[in-house]
Amino acid sequence: MVGKMGLLLMVALLAPGCVTAQSASSDDRRWINQCLRDNRDARVSQRVVHAYCSCMNDRMSNNETRSITQWERANPRAREACERRSGWR
């Protein structure tokens, strides 16, 4: 039986064009995992959510202190671009 973390790792490795477990810093992984938790009730696949969260994380400054969920509210154009890129819509 694959646990949630195993499933998230598999999704990360299979999702094209997103941050993978090998290339992400521990800070990136922390923000992306928080975004995944914030969007756990989304009505899209976990692959789409992971692609979205990775896209948003990539657009944020490395010095950003807000979570992805907080940052997306202040940056609607980045949110819309990542929604399109991830296939959310």
N, C-alpha and C positions, 0 to 999 in steps of 0.2 A: 504494500500500500504506500503510495506516494503522499507525503505530507504536504501541507501548504507551501512550505519553504522549498521543497523539492519541485513542486509544480511551478512556483515562481521562477526558480532557476531554469527549468526547462523552457518556460516561456521566454525568458531573457535570452537564452541561447538560440532560440528559433526565430525570434522576431527580427526581421531584416531592418537594417538601418538604425538600430537603437543601441543604447549602451549595453554592453554585455558584462557579465560578472567579472571577466578578466580585465576589461578596460576601464571599468568604473572605479572611482576612488571609493573609499569607505563612506565618505561624506555624500557622494552621489547616490550610492546604494541606500543610505539612510533616508535621503529625501525622496527617492523613487519609491521605496517601500512605504513611506508615510503617505505618499500620493495614492499608491495602490490601496492602502487601508481606507483612505478618505473616499475612494471611488468604488468600494467593494460592492455597493448596491447598484452600480451602473447597469443599465440594460444593454450592455455590449459585452463582447468576449473579453476575457482577461488579457488576451494577446493585444487587443485594441487598446485597452486601458494601459498596459505596459508601454506600448509604442507612444501613446499620448504623454504619459508621465516622463518617459525618457526624452521626448522632444521638448517638453517644457523645461526639464532640467538642463538640457543643452543650451537653451536660450537664456537661462538665468546666469548672472554674474557669479563667479566663484566666491565673491564676498557677500552674496545675498544671505540675509538672516531669516527672511520669511520662508514659510513652507511653500511648496509649489501651489497648493490650494489657495493660500493667501496671495501669492504673487500673481496668479492668473486673473484674479479679480481686478487688479490694477493694470493689467496688460491684456485687454480684450483682443487686440490684433494678434498677439502671439498665441493666445488661446485658440482663436479661430483657425490660424495657420496649422497649429498642431492637431486640432480636430480633423482638419482635411487630410493632413499627412498620415494620421493614424487610421483613418477610415471610420472615425467615430460617427460621422453623419452619413 
